[in-house]
Amino acid sequence: MSSLSVLIVTTDRNFARGLQSHMEAAYPGLQVLLANNLMMAYNQAEAGQPSFAFVEDGFTKLPEFEMMLALFTALDVRWVAVMDEATSTPARNSSPLLNVGAGIFELTKSDSPRQFVQYFDMMIKAPRKNAPARAPLKSAAGNTDFKKIILIGSSTGGVEALRNVLVGFPIQCPPTLIVQHTGKSFGSGLVSLLDRICPAKVVAADDNVPLQTGHVYIAAGQPRHLGVTPRKPYRLRMKEGPNISGHTPSVDALFASAVPFAKDVVAAILTGMGQDGAKSMLELRNAGATTFAQDEKSSVVYGMPRVAWEIGAAQKQVPLARMAGAILQACKT
Protein backbone atom coordinates (compact mmCIF):
# COMPACT_ATOMS: atom_id res chain seq x y z
CA MET A 1 0.00 0.00 0.00
CA SER A 2 3.05 2.30 -0.18
CA SER A 3 1.65 3.94 -3.32
CA LEU A 4 -1.38 5.23 -1.41
CA SER A 5 -1.51 8.65 0.20
CA VAL A 6 -4.18 10.63 1.99
CA LEU A 7 -4.55 14.34 2.66
CA ILE A 8 -6.16 15.52 5.91
CA VAL A 9 -7.24 19.17 5.96
CA THR A 10 -8.28 20.39 9.41
CA THR A 11 -7.45 22.93 12.11
CA ASP A 12 -8.19 20.33 14.80
CA ARG A 13 -4.81 18.89 15.80
CA ASN A 14 -6.23 16.14 17.98
CA PHE A 15 -8.55 14.98 15.23
CA ALA A 16 -5.74 15.09 12.66
CA ARG A 17 -3.36 13.08 14.82
CA GLY A 18 -5.99 10.52 15.76
CA LEU A 19 -7.09 10.01 12.17
CA GLN A 20 -3.50 9.81 10.99
CA SER A 21 -2.75 7.12 13.57
CA HIS A 22 -5.74 4.99 12.61
CA MET A 23 -5.13 5.35 8.88
CA GLU A 24 -1.47 4.38 9.21
CA ALA A 25 -2.40 1.37 11.33
CA ALA A 26 -4.96 0.21 8.76
CA TYR A 27 -2.66 0.84 5.80
CA PRO A 28 1.01 0.23 6.65
CA GLY A 29 3.19 2.45 4.49
CA LEU A 30 0.39 4.93 3.83
CA GLN A 31 1.68 8.46 3.29
CA VAL A 32 -0.34 10.99 5.29
CA LEU A 33 -0.28 14.65 4.28
CA LEU A 34 -1.51 17.21 6.83
CA ALA A 35 -2.66 20.78 6.24
CA ASN A 36 -4.35 23.34 8.49
CA ASN A 37 -5.25 25.89 5.80
CA LEU A 38 -6.27 25.79 2.15
CA MET A 39 -3.04 27.23 0.78
CA MET A 40 -1.06 24.50 2.53
CA ALA A 41 -3.60 21.91 1.40
CA TYR A 42 -3.34 23.05 -2.21
CA ASN A 43 0.46 22.86 -2.16
CA GLN A 44 0.39 19.44 -0.46
CA ALA A 45 -2.11 18.08 -2.98
CA GLU A 46 -0.26 19.49 -5.97
CA ALA A 47 3.07 18.05 -4.85
CA GLY A 48 1.88 14.76 -3.29
CA GLN A 49 -1.11 13.96 -5.54
CA PRO A 50 -2.97 12.04 -2.79
CA SER A 51 -5.36 9.20 -3.49
CA PHE A 52 -7.98 10.69 -1.18
CA ALA A 53 -8.65 13.70 1.04
CA PHE A 54 -10.58 14.25 4.27
CA VAL A 55 -11.56 17.95 4.37
CA GLU A 56 -12.99 19.74 7.39
CA ASP A 57 -16.38 21.00 6.26
CA GLY A 58 -15.66 24.59 7.25
CA PHE A 59 -13.00 24.82 4.54
CA THR A 60 -15.48 23.83 1.86
CA LYS A 61 -17.50 26.96 2.66
CA LEU A 62 -14.63 29.28 1.70
CA PRO A 63 -14.52 30.84 -1.80
CA GLU A 64 -10.95 29.58 -2.19
CA PHE A 65 -12.15 25.98 -1.99
CA GLU A 66 -13.07 26.33 -5.64
CA MET A 67 -9.36 26.04 -6.41
CA MET A 68 -9.11 22.87 -4.34
CA LEU A 69 -12.07 21.38 -6.19
CA ALA A 70 -10.45 22.14 -9.54
CA LEU A 71 -7.18 20.55 -8.45
CA PHE A 72 -8.96 17.49 -7.04
CA THR A 73 -10.77 17.14 -10.36
CA ALA A 74 -7.60 17.51 -12.40
CA LEU A 75 -5.74 14.95 -10.29
CA ASP A 76 -8.80 12.68 -9.80
CA VAL A 77 -8.55 12.95 -6.02
CA ARG A 78 -11.62 11.59 -4.22
CA TRP A 79 -12.57 13.51 -1.10
CA VAL A 80 -15.15 13.76 1.65
CA ALA A 81 -16.24 16.58 3.95
CA VAL A 82 -15.86 16.01 7.69
CA MET A 83 -18.33 17.90 9.90
CA ASP A 84 -17.80 18.78 13.54
CA GLU A 85 -20.96 16.96 14.62
CA ALA A 86 -23.92 15.12 13.14
CA THR A 87 -26.24 18.11 13.71
CA SER A 88 -24.05 20.47 11.68
CA THR A 89 -25.43 21.78 8.40
CA PRO A 90 -23.23 20.56 5.55
CA ALA A 91 -21.74 23.22 3.30
CA ARG A 92 -23.24 21.60 0.22
CA ASN A 93 -26.71 22.70 1.39
CA SER A 94 -25.81 26.33 0.74
CA SER A 95 -22.83 26.34 -1.65
CA PRO A 96 -23.54 26.43 -5.40
CA LEU A 97 -20.05 25.03 -6.01
CA LEU A 98 -20.77 21.91 -3.98
CA ASN A 99 -24.26 21.49 -5.35
CA VAL A 100 -23.00 20.50 -8.81
CA GLY A 101 -21.91 17.03 -7.78
CA ALA A 102 -18.93 17.32 -5.44
CA GLY A 103 -18.92 16.65 -1.73
CA ILE A 104 -22.24 14.83 -1.66
CA PHE A 105 -21.30 12.72 1.37
CA GLU A 106 -20.13 13.73 4.83
CA LEU A 107 -18.50 12.13 7.82
CA THR A 108 -18.41 13.64 11.31
CA LYS A 109 -15.59 13.84 13.82
CA SER A 110 -17.68 11.73 16.20
CA ASP A 111 -17.79 8.82 13.74
CA SER A 112 -15.62 5.85 14.68
CA PRO A 113 -12.14 5.56 13.14
CA ARG A 114 -13.36 2.35 11.54
CA GLN A 115 -15.92 4.32 9.53
CA PHE A 116 -13.21 6.61 8.18
CA VAL A 117 -11.09 3.62 7.20
CA GLN A 118 -14.04 1.88 5.56
CA TYR A 119 -14.97 4.98 3.59
CA PHE A 120 -11.39 5.46 2.45
CA ASP A 121 -11.17 1.80 1.45
CA MET A 122 -14.42 1.97 -0.50
CA MET A 123 -13.48 5.12 -2.37
CA ILE A 124 -9.95 4.15 -3.41
CA LYS A 125 -11.23 0.80 -4.72
CA ALA A 126 -14.08 2.36 -6.69
CA PRO A 127 -13.53 2.59 -10.47
CA ARG A 128 -11.56 5.67 -11.36
CA LYS A 129 -11.75 7.91 -14.36
CA ASN A 130 -9.65 7.13 -17.36
CA ALA A 131 -6.29 8.79 -17.01
CA PRO A 132 -6.60 12.31 -18.42
CA ALA A 133 -5.03 12.74 -21.81
CA ARG A 134 -1.76 14.57 -21.66
CA ALA A 135 -1.72 17.94 -23.33
CA PRO A 136 0.50 18.20 -26.39
CA LEU A 137 3.96 19.62 -25.91
CA LYS A 138 3.88 23.37 -25.47
CA SER A 139 4.77 25.56 -28.40
CA ALA A 140 8.25 26.98 -28.43
CA ALA A 141 7.86 30.72 -28.87
CA GLY A 142 4.64 31.55 -30.67
CA ASN A 143 4.26 34.50 -33.02
CA THR A 144 2.03 37.51 -33.60
CA ASP A 145 0.27 36.28 -36.72
CA PHE A 146 -3.32 36.29 -35.43
CA LYS A 147 -6.65 37.83 -36.43
CA LYS A 148 -8.32 38.19 -33.05
CA ILE A 149 -7.60 38.55 -29.36
CA ILE A 150 -9.69 36.57 -26.85
CA LEU A 151 -10.81 38.19 -23.59
CA ILE A 152 -12.53 36.14 -20.85
CA GLY A 153 -13.93 37.12 -17.47
CA SER A 154 -15.15 34.73 -14.77
CA SER A 155 -15.83 34.51 -11.06
CA THR A 156 -17.62 31.93 -8.87
CA GLY A 157 -17.44 28.57 -10.63
CA GLY A 158 -14.99 30.05 -13.12
CA VAL A 159 -12.01 27.86 -12.30
CA GLU A 160 -13.79 24.73 -13.52
CA ALA A 161 -15.35 26.67 -16.39
CA LEU A 162 -11.93 27.88 -17.52
CA ARG A 163 -10.62 24.33 -17.41
CA ASN A 164 -13.43 23.24 -19.70
CA VAL A 165 -12.86 26.07 -22.14
CA LEU A 166 -9.07 26.06 -22.31
CA VAL A 167 -8.67 22.32 -22.83
CA GLY A 168 -10.52 22.93 -26.09
CA PHE A 169 -8.01 25.52 -27.29
CA PRO A 170 -5.22 24.41 -29.67
CA ILE A 171 -1.52 24.94 -28.99
CA GLN A 172 -1.48 27.91 -31.34
CA CYS A 173 -4.61 29.56 -29.96
CA PRO A 174 -5.13 33.31 -30.37
CA PRO A 175 -3.65 35.41 -27.56
CA THR A 176 -6.06 34.96 -24.65
CA LEU A 177 -6.39 37.28 -21.65
CA ILE A 178 -8.36 36.15 -18.60
CA VAL A 179 -9.48 37.82 -15.39
CA GLN A 180 -10.64 35.34 -12.75
CA HIS A 181 -11.84 36.48 -9.33
CA THR A 182 -10.05 34.41 -6.71
CA GLY A 183 -8.26 34.71 -3.38
CA LYS A 184 -5.00 36.66 -3.26
CA SER A 185 -2.91 33.57 -2.54
CA PHE A 186 -4.30 31.38 -5.30
CA GLY A 187 -3.34 33.18 -8.50
CA SER A 188 -0.13 31.22 -9.04
CA GLY A 189 -1.92 27.97 -8.26
CA LEU A 190 -4.54 28.71 -10.90
CA VAL A 191 -1.85 29.42 -13.49
CA SER A 192 0.04 26.19 -12.78
CA LEU A 193 -3.19 24.17 -12.72
CA LEU A 194 -4.38 25.45 -16.09
CA ASP A 195 -0.91 25.21 -17.63
CA ARG A 196 -0.75 21.56 -16.60
CA ILE A 197 -3.91 20.58 -18.44
CA CYS A 198 -4.11 22.99 -21.39
CA PRO A 199 -2.37 22.65 -24.76
CA ALA A 200 -1.48 26.35 -24.89
CA LYS A 201 1.09 27.99 -22.61
CA VAL A 202 -0.61 29.50 -19.55
CA VAL A 203 1.27 32.24 -17.70
CA ALA A 204 0.59 34.92 -15.11
CA ALA A 205 -0.11 38.30 -16.64
CA ASP A 206 2.71 40.83 -16.27
CA ASP A 207 3.24 44.39 -17.41
CA ASN A 208 4.53 45.26 -20.89
CA VAL A 209 4.53 41.65 -22.16
CA PRO A 210 3.88 41.39 -25.93
CA LEU A 211 0.89 39.25 -26.87
CA GLN A 212 1.73 35.98 -28.60
CA THR A 213 -0.30 33.22 -30.15
CA GLY A 214 -0.29 30.02 -28.15
CA HIS A 215 -0.31 31.97 -24.89
CA VAL A 216 -2.98 32.45 -22.23
CA TYR A 217 -2.41 35.31 -19.77
CA ILE A 218 -4.12 35.05 -16.38
CA ALA A 219 -4.81 37.87 -13.94
CA ALA A 220 -6.06 36.40 -10.67
CA GLY A 221 -5.37 37.38 -7.08
CA GLN A 222 -3.16 40.26 -8.22
CA PRO A 223 -3.28 43.83 -6.83
CA ARG A 224 -3.36 45.35 -10.34
CA HIS A 225 -5.87 45.56 -13.17
CA LEU A 226 -5.12 43.82 -16.46
CA GLY A 227 -5.52 45.65 -19.76
CA VAL A 228 -4.11 45.86 -23.29
CA THR A 229 -2.23 48.73 -24.90
CA PRO A 230 -4.35 50.38 -27.63
CA ARG A 231 -1.97 50.09 -30.59
CA LYS A 232 -0.13 47.24 -32.32
CA PRO A 233 1.97 45.42 -31.41
CA TYR A 234 -0.41 44.83 -28.51
CA ARG A 235 1.07 44.44 -25.04
CA LEU A 236 -0.28 43.64 -21.60
CA ARG A 237 -0.77 46.57 -19.29
CA MET A 238 -0.91 46.12 -15.53
CA LYS A 239 -2.26 49.16 -13.71
CA GLU A 240 -2.73 49.91 -10.04
CA GLY A 241 -5.92 51.57 -8.92
CA PRO A 242 -9.08 51.23 -6.84
CA ASN A 243 -11.53 48.36 -7.31
CA ILE A 244 -13.60 48.53 -10.47
CA SER A 245 -17.04 46.91 -10.30
CA GLY A 246 -15.97 45.73 -6.85
CA HIS A 247 -12.87 43.84 -7.96
CA THR A 248 -9.15 44.01 -8.58
CA PRO A 249 -8.31 42.77 -11.11
CA SER A 250 -11.58 43.63 -12.82
CA VAL A 251 -13.19 42.15 -15.92
CA ASP A 252 -14.62 45.59 -16.71
CA ALA A 253 -11.10 47.06 -16.69
CA LEU A 254 -9.86 44.40 -19.11
CA PHE A 255 -12.78 44.76 -21.51
CA ALA A 256 -12.70 48.58 -21.42
CA SER A 257 -9.02 48.65 -22.41
CA ALA A 258 -9.83 46.80 -25.63
CA VAL A 259 -12.67 49.06 -26.84
CA PRO A 260 -10.31 51.06 -29.16
CA PHE A 261 -9.65 47.91 -31.21
CA ALA A 262 -12.91 46.08 -30.53
CA LYS A 263 -13.16 44.67 -34.06
CA ASP A 264 -10.09 42.54 -33.23
CA VAL A 265 -11.71 41.16 -30.06
CA VAL A 266 -13.79 38.13 -29.09
CA ALA A 267 -15.00 38.45 -25.49
CA ALA A 268 -16.78 36.01 -23.19
CA ILE A 269 -18.23 36.22 -19.69
CA LEU A 270 -18.42 32.93 -17.81
CA THR A 271 -20.14 31.90 -14.58
CA GLY A 272 -19.86 34.33 -11.69
CA MET A 273 -21.56 36.40 -9.03
CA GLY A 274 -22.29 40.08 -9.56
CA GLN A 275 -22.02 42.09 -12.76
CA ASP A 276 -18.31 42.69 -13.35
CA GLY A 277 -17.62 42.86 -17.09
CA ALA A 278 -21.16 43.43 -18.37
CA LYS A 279 -20.94 47.21 -18.79
CA SER A 280 -17.64 47.16 -20.67
CA MET A 281 -18.71 44.17 -22.74
CA LEU A 282 -21.61 46.28 -23.99
CA GLU A 283 -19.09 48.95 -25.03
CA LEU A 284 -17.05 46.26 -26.79
CA ARG A 285 -20.06 44.95 -28.66
CA ASN A 286 -21.16 48.42 -29.73
CA ALA A 287 -17.64 49.05 -31.03
CA GLY A 288 -17.63 45.88 -33.14
CA ALA A 289 -16.43 43.00 -30.93
CA THR A 290 -17.98 39.53 -30.95
CA THR A 291 -19.38 38.75 -27.49
CA PHE A 292 -20.65 35.67 -25.67
CA ALA A 293 -22.10 34.82 -22.26
CA GLN A 294 -22.31 31.40 -20.64
CA ASP A 295 -25.90 30.16 -20.48
CA GLU A 296 -27.84 29.77 -17.24
CA LYS A 297 -28.06 25.98 -17.26
CA SER A 298 -24.29 25.42 -17.36
CA SER A 299 -23.39 28.29 -14.99
CA VAL A 300 -22.63 27.58 -11.34
CA VAL A 301 -23.75 31.14 -10.57
CA TYR A 302 -25.77 32.88 -13.28
CA GLY A 303 -24.90 36.42 -12.22
CA MET A 304 -22.29 38.04 -14.46
CA PRO A 305 -23.50 36.28 -17.63
CA ARG A 306 -27.14 37.08 -16.79
CA VAL A 307 -26.44 40.80 -16.55
CA ALA A 308 -24.38 40.72 -19.74
CA TRP A 309 -27.26 39.06 -21.56
CA GLU A 310 -30.02 41.23 -20.12
CA ILE A 311 -28.36 44.55 -21.01
CA GLY A 312 -27.55 43.37 -24.52
CA ALA A 313 -23.79 43.12 -24.02
CA ALA A 314 -23.64 39.49 -25.11
CA GLN A 315 -24.69 38.66 -28.65
CA LYS A 316 -25.30 35.01 -27.80
CA GLN A 317 -25.64 32.70 -24.80
CA VAL A 318 -23.57 29.54 -25.13
CA PRO A 319 -23.45 26.33 -23.03
CA LEU A 320 -20.07 25.78 -21.40
CA ALA A 321 -19.47 22.62 -23.44
CA ARG A 322 -19.67 24.65 -26.66
CA MET A 323 -17.97 27.82 -25.49
CA ALA A 324 -14.45 26.97 -26.73
CA GLY A 325 -15.77 26.13 -30.19
CA ALA A 326 -17.86 29.30 -30.36
CA ILE A 327 -14.96 31.52 -29.35
CA LEU A 328 -12.48 29.91 -31.75
CA GLN A 329 -14.92 30.01 -34.65
CA ALA A 330 -15.48 33.73 -34.04
CA CYS A 331 -11.72 34.27 -34.18
CA LYS A 332 -11.64 33.01 -37.77
CA THR A 333 -13.85 35.75 -39.16
NURO-412402 format. One record per residue: x, y, z of N, C-alpha, C, O in turn. Coordinates in pm, whole numbers, plus 50000, padded with zeros to 5 digits. Layout:
% residues N
XYZXYZXYZXYZ
...
//
This chain:
% residues 333
500814987950000500005000050000500865012750000500345023650024
502155011549973503055023049982502725033549878503135045049892
501985029849772501655039449668500465048149707500155057849639
499785044749816498625052349859499035064149945500015063450020
498285075049933498495086550020497155093050047496235092049967
497065099850160495825106350199496155120250251497165122250319
495305129850219495455143450266494385146250371493205143650348
494785151650485493845155250591493925170350610494985175650644
492805177150588492765191750596491875195650713490655194450705
492475200450821491725203950941492555213051030493785212651027
491875221151110492555229351211492575222451346493165227551441
491935210951355491815203351480492985193551492492985182951429
493975197251571495195188951580494905175051635495415165151584
494085174451737493775161451798493085152251698493405140451688
492135157851624491455149851523492445145251415492425133651375
493295154251370494265150951266495195139751311495445130251237
495705140851433496645130851482495955117351503496515106951470
494745117751556494015105251576493695098351445493875086251433
493235105951347492915100151217494165094951148494155084251086
495245102651158496505098151099496945084851158497365075851085
496855083551290497255071251357496435059251311496985048651282
495135060951303494265049951261494475046351114494455034551079
494665056251030494875053550888496195046250866496265036950785
497235050250936498535043850921498515029650974499205020850922
497715027251080497605013751133496845004651036497184992951022
495835010050970495045002150876495774999850744495574989650679
496625009350707497345008450580498835010850604499305022150588
499575000650642501015002350665501695008150541501475003350430
502505018150560503195024550449502425036050387502925042650296
501205038350436500395049350383501065062650410501515065150522
501145071250309501685084650329500545093950369499545094750298
500685100850481499665109950529500165124250517501205127750572
499415132450445499725146550428498785154750514497575152550510
499315164050592498495172150683498545186750643499595191850602
497405193550654497345207850624496305214350714495235208650738
496605226450763495655233450849495095246050785494425253950852
495375248050656494755258950580494725254950433495405245550392
493935262050354493735257950215494965259950128495205252250035
495755270350157496965272350078497915260750098498495255650002
498095256550223498945245050253498375232450190499105224150136
497045230950198496405219150140496615218649989496875207949933
496495230049925496665230549779498085226349742498295218149652
499065231949813500465228649784500755213849811501475207349735
500195208649921500395194449954499775185449846500375175549804
498575189049803497895180849702498615181449568498755171349500
499065193249531499745194949403501055187049400501385180849299
501775187349510503075180549515502915165549539503615157449477
501995161649632501885147649671500875139549594500915127249596
499945146349524498895139649446498285127949525498445116349485
497595130949635497035120449721495935112449652495325116949555
495715100449704494645092049651493285096849701492265094849635
493285103049819492025106949882492285118449978493415120550023
491215125950010491355137050104490165137650198489015136550155
490445139450328489425142550427489505157650452490565162650492
488415164850429488445179550437487435184350540486235181550528
487905191550639487015197450739485975206050668486325214250583
484715204050702483625210050626483705225250620483295231350521
484235231450725484345245950725485155251250608484865262050555
486175243850567487005248250454486235248250323486515256250234
485265239250311484525238350186483575250150168483015252050060
483385258050275482505269650266483255282050219482625292350190
484575281350210485375292850170485415294150018485445284049948
485415306449966485485308449820486715301649759486665296749646
487825301549834489055295849781488975280749760489835274949693
487955274349818487855259849801487585256149655487785244749615
487135265849578486935263349436488245258749371488235250049283
489355264549414490645260449359490985246149398491525238549318
490655242449523490895228749566490065218949484490545208349444
488805222549460487935213849381488505211749241488505200549189
488995222549181489555221449046490795212449046490975204448955
491635213949147492825205549155492445191049180493005181949117
491505188649271491045174949296490505168749167490755156949139
489775176549089489235171448964490345168148865490325157748800
491305177248854492405175148760493245162948795493705155748707
493425160648926494265149548971493455136949001494025126649037
492115137748987491205126849020491375122349165491515110549195
491365132149254491455129549398490045128649454489285138349449
489685117049509488385115949578488505122949712489595123649770
487375128049763487435135149890486085134249960485075130849898
486085137350088484855137650165484945148850268486015151450323
483815155450293483765165850395483575159450532482845149650547
484245165150631484145160150769483545171250855484165181750873
482345169050909481675179050990482045177451137482465166751181
481875188251212482205187851354481295178151429481745170751516
480005178351394479045169651462477885166351368477685173051267
477145156251401476085151251314474985161651290474305161251188
474825171051385473765181151371474205193251289473405202251263
475465193551248475955204751168475285204851031474915194350979
475135216650975474575217850840475715217050739476615225350740
475685207150651476775205650555476845217350458475825223150420
478065220850418478265232250330477535230550198477115240450137
477375218150154476765216050022475305220550019474735222349911
474695222350135473295227050139473165241650096472085246050056
474275249050105474195263350074475205267949970475135279349925
476135259349930477175263449835476835258949694476675246949671
476735268349599476465264349460477595255949401477365247749312
478815258049450479955250349399479815235649435480135226949354
479325232849556479235219149602477925212549561477745200449578
477025220449506475745214949465475765209349323474745204449275
476925209949256477005205049119477615191149112478025186649005
477685184349227478095170349222479235166549314479465154649337
479955176449368481075173249456480635173349602479665180149637
481325165949684481085166549827479685162349868479095168549956
479155152049807477765148349834477635139249956476515135949997
478745135250014478705127250137479465134650246480335142950217
479145131650370479875137350483480135126850590479345117550608
481235128550659481505121350782481515131750894481565143750867
481475127151019481595136451131482745132051219483155120351217
483275141451295484415138451382484045128351491484925122051550
482755126951518482325117351620482185103251564482005093751640
482275101651432482215088251374483445080251418484505085851446
483275067051423484385058551468485495058451364485235060051245
486745056651408487865055651314487625044851209488065046051094
486915034451249486645023551154485815028651036486015024150923
484895037851062484085043250953484925051250854484695050650733
485905058650907486795066150818487605056650732487765058750611
488125046150793488915036250720488075029250615488525027250502
486845025650650485965018850556485615027850438485555023350323
485375040550467485035049850359486225051650265486075051550143
487385053350324488615054650245488815042350158489135043450040
488645030550217488835018050145487845016750029488215012449920
486605020550055485585019749950485905029149834485765025449718
486325041249866486525051249763487785048749679487775051249558
488845043849739490055041549659489915029049572490645027449474
488975020149609488775008049528487695010049421487545001649332
486955020949430485925023649331486575026449196487685031649192
485905023149086486475025948953486825040548939486065049448978
487985043048882488445056748864488235061048720487995052848632
488345073948699488255079148564489415073948480490445069848532
489215074048351490355071348264491405082048288491075093648314
492655078248278493715087948299493545099448201493345097048081
493605111748248493405123148158494465123448049495645120848074
494025126747930494975127447819495985138447844495625149347889
497215135647816498245145747834498115156447727497845153347610
498315168647766498285179447667499495178147576500545173347619
499355182347450500505182047361501635190547417501415199047503
502825188247366503965196247409503685210947381503065214347280
504135219547469503885233747453504655239147333505725234247298
504085249447272504775255647160506035262847207506125266747323
506955264347120508255269847157508175284747188508425288847301
507835292947089507865307247113506585314247074506275324847128
505835308746982504645315546933505015326746838506195329046812
504015333746786504265345046698503115354846711502245352946795
503095365146630502035375146640501135374946518500455384846489
501105364046447500275362846328498895357846368498615345846357
498015366846414496685362946457495675373346412496025384946387
494405369246401493355378346357492605384646474492135395946465
492495377246583491685381946695492415380046828493355372146838
491965387246926492405385547064491195380847144490085385847126
491405371147233490315365747315490405371647456491465371547518
489285376747505489195381947641488115374147715487005372447664
488435369447837487475361447915487435366648058488475369548117
486235367748113486075371248253485225360848324484255355848268
485595357448448484855347348523485035349548672485965356248715
484115343848749484175345148894483785331848957484425321748928
482765331649043482385319349113482065308149014481225309848925
482725296749030482565285748937483475286848816483495277948731
484215297848807485015300548688486235291848672486685289448560
486795286948781487995278648770487685266148688488415262648595
486605259348723486215247348648485765251048507486035243748412
485085262348494484655266748361485865269548271485865265748154
486875276048326488075278848248488785266048206489295265048095
488795256248295489385243348259488665237548138489305232748044
487355238048140486575232448030486785239847900486815233747793
486945252847907487145260747786488555258947731488735256347612
489555260347817490935260647769491445247247720492345246847637
490895236247770491335223247717490895221747571491425213347499
489935229847529489485229347391490245238747298489975239047178
491195246247353491995255247271493205247747215493775239347284
493595250547091494785244147033496075250447086496035260947151
497185244047059498485249447101498655263747051499055272547126
498365265846926498525279146866497215287046870496755292146768
496635288046988495395295647004495695310646992496835314847009
494675318646962494875333146963495305337647102494995330847201
496005348847112496355354147244495095355447329494095361247285
495145350247450493945349647535494255356047670495195352047738
493445365847708493615372847835492425369747924491285370647881
492705366048049491645361548140491755368748274492835369948330
490635373548323490525378248461489605368648535488455366648496
490125362648641489365353448725489385358648868490455360948924
488225360648927488165364849067488555353049155487935342449147
489545354749237489955344149329490705350249446491015362249444
491005342249547491745347149662493145351749626493715346949528
493705360849704495005366649674496125356449666497085358349592
496005345549740497095335749746496995324949640497875316449631
495945325249558495705313849470495935316649322495675308149238
496415328549291496665331849150497695322749086497475317648976
498825320649153499875312249096499415297749085499795290648991
498605293349181498085279749174497175277849055497205267348991
496355287949025495465287148910496265286348781495945278448692
497305294348771498155294248651498785280548631498735275048521
499375274948735500045261948722499035250848693499335241548617
497845251748752496815241748728496375241848582496325231348518
496075253548529495625254548391496745251248293496505245248188
497965255148327499095252148237499335237148228499785232048126
499035230148337499255215648340498315208348244498695198348184
497105213348229496095205848156495765211548018495045205247940
496265223347986495895229947861496995228947756498175229847790
496625227147631497635226547524498465239247512499675238647493
497815250947523498525263547511499365266347636499195259747739
500255275947626501095279947739500335289847825499935300447777
500125286447952499395295048045500375301648139501155294848205
500335315048146501275322448230500525333348307499415337148272
501155338048413500595349248489500795362048409501855364148350
499795370348408499895383048336500925392048403501015392648525
501705399148321502715408348373502775420548281502385419848165
503265431448333503245443948259504185443948140505295438548146
503735450048030504535452647911504945440047834505895440447756
504245429047855504535416547784503815416747649502615419247644
504545414147538503885413947407502975401747393503325390847438
501835403547331500895392547313501415383047206501905387247102
501285369947234501735359847140500665349147123499925346147216
500585343547003499705332246985500225320647070501405319947103
499315311747103499715300247185499915303547331500445295347406
499505315547372499695319747511498375324247572497575331047508
498175320347698497025324547777497565332047898498375326747973
497105344447916497595353148023496515354548130495395358848102
496865350748252495885350548362496165361648463497285363148510
495135369248494495195378748606494225373748712493005374048692
494765369348824493945364048933494685366149064495865362749075
494015371749162494635373849292495745384149290496565384449383
495795392449189496845402649178496305416249223495095418649215
497185425249270496725438349317496625448649205496465460549233
496705444249079496645453548966495605448948863495295437048852
495085458648789494135455648683494885451848556495955457148527
494315442548481494885438248354494205445648239492985447148237
495015450248143494485456548024495415453947907496395446547919
495085460147793495895458647671496205472647618495345481447619
497425474547571497775487347510496955489247383496625479347317
496615501647346495655503847237496175502347095495385501747001
497495501747076498035500946941498925488746924499535483947020
499015483846800499875472446768501335476946772501635488446743
502255467846809501975454246859501395455047000501935461847087
500295447847022499595448347149500455442547262501165432747244
500365448947377501075444447496500155444547617499165451947621
500475436147715499725436447840500045449247915501145454647908
499045454147987499235465748071498675462548209497495459448222
499515463448309499095461248447499075474748517500075481848519
497925478248575497745491648629497155491048769496145484448792
497795498148861497275499148996496095508848999495995517848916
495225506849095494085515749108493045509749199493185498349244
491995517349228490925512349316490135501249247490245499349126
489345494049325488475483649269487575489549161487105500849172
487355481849058486405485348953485335474548951485645462648943
484095478648959482965469148970483165459749089482735448249087
483845464949191484035457349315485215448049316485375440349411
486055448449212487135438449204488445444449154488465454149078
489525438249198490855440149142491525426549138491695420349243
491935421749020491695427748889490215426848850489465418648904
489835435348758488425436348718488245432348572489065435748487
487165425148545486815421548408486455434148330486805435448213
485755443448395485385455948329486635463548284486655469248174
487665463648367488905470648331489545464348208490015471348119
489565451048204490145444048089489365447147962489945450947860
488055445547968487225447647849487305462247802487385464847682
487275471647895487305485847858488585489447785488575497847694
489695483347823490985486547759491015482547613491815487947535
490155473147574490175468047437489145474647346489065471247228
488355483947398487335490647316487945497547193487325497147087
489125504047202489695510647084489945501346966489985505946852
490125488546990490355479146879489365467446888489725455846866
488125470846920487095460846947486865451146831486505439646854
487075455546709486845446746594487835435146591487615425246521
488925436246667489915425446677489685416446798490525408146831
488515418046864488295411646994487115401946990486075404646930
487305390447057486215381347091486195380447243487195376547304
485085384047305485005384547451483925375147503482895373247439
484195369247619483225360147681483165362447831484195364647895
481975361847886481775362248031481255348448073480255343548021
481965342448169481585329348219480905330848355480695341948404
480565319648414479865319048542480475328548646481695330248651
479635334548727480145343348831479075351548897477995353748841
479375356149018478445364049097478655378849068479795383249051
477595386549064477715400849044477525404848899476815398148824
478165415748859477985420948724479275425948662479245433048561
480415422448720481695426948665481835422448519481655410648488
482145431748431482385428648291481235432048199481455434548080
480015432348250478845434348163478855448148096478635449247976
479105458548175479065472148121480085474248010479755479647905
481305469848034482365471647933482205462147816482645465147705
481575450547838481295441747726480295448347631480415446847509
479335455647685478395462847601479135473147514478825474647396
480105480047573480915489547497481695482347387481805487247275
482235470647420482955462647321482045458747206482415460147089
480865453847239479945449547134479545461247045479525459946922
479245472447105478845484247027479965489146937479715495546834
481205486246976482365490546897482785480046794483735482346718
482095468546791482375458846686482925445446729483235437146644
483055442946860483575430046907482485419246898481295422246893
482925406746895482025395346905481965391347052483005389747116
480755389547106480625387547251479715375847284478695373547218
480115368347388479355356747433479175357047584479975363047656
478115350447631477905348247774477535333647795476805327647716
478055327847903477695314047936476215313447969475675322548031
475545302647928474105301647952473815297948098474695293648172
472555299748136472165297748276472325283248320472795280648431
471935273948235471945259848274473335254848310473475246948403
474355259348239475715254248264476495262848361477635259448394
475925274048408476615282948501476425278248645475325274448684
477495278448722477375275848866476615287248932475725284949014
476965299548896476255311448943475935319948821476835325048755
474665321448791474235328848672474035343448709472915348448710
475145350248739475105364248778475715373048670474995380348602
477025372448656477715380448554477175377748413476885387248340
477035365048371476505362848237475045367248221474645371348112
474265366348328472865370848321472795385648292472045390048204
473585393548366473565408048345474045411448205473465420048138
475105404748160475625407248026474565404447919474475411547819
473785394147940472745390647844471565400447851471045404747748
471165403947972469985412347988470195426547937469245432847890
471415431747946471645445547899472065445947752472335456647697
472115434147688472455433747548473935433747518474335435847403
474765431347620476215431247598476655418747524477575419247442
476025407647553476365394947489475475392647368474245393747377
476085389447256475315386647135474615373047142473565371047081
475225363747217474705350147220475035343647353476105345947410
474095335447404474365327047520474795313247471474195307547380
475845307947534476435295447487476635285947604477145290247708
476255273147592476555263347697478065261947713478815263647617
478505258947834479935257847860480605247747767481725250047721
479935236747740480535226247656480815230947515481645225047445
480145241647470480335246547334481045259947329481215265647221
481455264847446482035278247451483375279047376483595288547301
484255269347395485555269747327485375270247176486015278147107
484495261847125484235261346981483675274446929484065279246823
482745280447005482145293046964483175304246959483195312246865
484025304847060485045315247065486045313746950486355323446882
486525301546929487525299146825486955301646686487645306946599
485705297746664485085300146535484975315146507485195319746395
484645322846611484525337346596485865343746564485915354246500
486945337446607488285342746582488725340946437489725346746395
487995332846362488365330146223487775340246128488185340946012
486825348046174486155357546084486775371346092486325380546023
//
